[in-house]
Amino acid sequence: MLETIHTNNAPEPIGPYSQVIKAGDFIFPAGQLGVDPTTGKLIGDNIKEQTEQAIKNLSAVLETAGSSLQQVVKTTCYLSTMEHFQAFNEAYGEQFGGHKPARTCFAVQELPLKGLCEIEVVAVLKK
């Protein structure tokens, strides 16, 4: 059974999709940009700030769905340019702490709202 979940603590979707879908014990949040949930605008103009905000947004939707960053099993990270890779890695590592989910990271031509990164995850429910 699929369950659609929503929180006001993360940005509203900018298209026809849900913030997060729960399927059994798995949580599938939509990819998150470094967008302030209150203003709907990107935070800052650097990769560190946008990475931190994107992960805060993911944390908010995961918590609402009954999970957390520590329950993430896989991330897919999209960067506007691989020139941001080192700074992104540092900010990403700080946010996840000692937890190291499997990850794919690559550059794309462009991200929505001209964001510098977008992060999507797959997580499991807290037990």
N, C-alpha and C positions, 0 to 999 in steps of 0.2 A: 504494500500500500504506500502511496506517495502522499507526503504532507508538505504543503507550501508554508513557509515560515517568513515572517516579516518583523523587523524592528525599526524603531525610529532612531536608534543609536548608530545607524549606518546610513549612507546615502541612499536616496530613492533610486531605483533603476532608471537609466536614461533611455530605455527601450522596452520592447515587449518581452520581458523576462522577469523571473522571480529573484529575490535576494538569495534565497536558499531553499533547497528541496531536501527533505529527509526521506530516505528510502531504506526501510528496515533499520539496521544499525549504522548505516552510512549517511554522512552529511555532505551535500554538494552545494557549496556556496557559489554564487556568480563571482566572476573575477572582480577584484576591487582595485580601484585607482586611489591615489592619494587625495581624495575629495573630502572636504569638511562636510559632515552630515547636516549641519545647520544651514550653511550657505549654499551648498551644492557646487562650490568652486574648489579648484585645486589648491592645496596647501603649499605655500612656498614655491620657489623656482629651482630647487635642487633635488637631486635624486635621494639624498638622505631623508629630507623632510617628507617627500612623497612616499618613500618606502615605509617609513614609520607610520604614516597615516593610513596607508593601504592595509598594513598589518593590524592596526587598531580597528579598522573597519571589519576586517575578517574576524578578529577576536569578538567583536560585538555580535556578528551574525552567528558565529559558532556557539557562543554562550547562550544566546536566545534559543538555539536549536538543541541545547543539552550537551554541547561538546566544548572543546577549548583548543588553543594552539598546541597544547601538549598531546592532543589526540589526532593531530594532522599526520597522515601517512604519506602524502604526496603533494608537492607543489609544482605548479607550472608558472614560470615567471617570464613576462614579456618586457623587454627594455626597448626604449626608443632608439638606442644606439649601444653597441658593446663598449663604447668609451666609458659608460657608466658602470661597467661590470664590477670593478674593484670597490667603488664606493657603495654600490648596491649590496654587494656581499657583506661588507662591514655592517651596514644598517640592518640587513636581514638577519645576520648572525646575532646581533645584539638583541633583537626582538624575540628570536626563538630561543635564545640562551643555549643551554646544553642539548636541547632537543634538535635532532637533525633528520627531518623527514627526507624521503627520496625527493629529488628535484630535477626538473628540466628548466633550462634558462636560455633564451635566445632573443635576438633583436628582430623587431618587426618594422615595417615601413613607417607606420604611424599608429598611435593609440587614440582612443576617444578623448575629447577635450584637450588634445595635445599633451596628454600626460607623459611622464618620463618612464613610468613603470605601471604594470598591472599584474596582480598576483591572484591566481586561483588555487584552490586546495581541495583535497578530498580528505575527510576526517571520519572518525568513528565516534559513536556516542560514548560519554563517560560511563564507566561501570562502577 
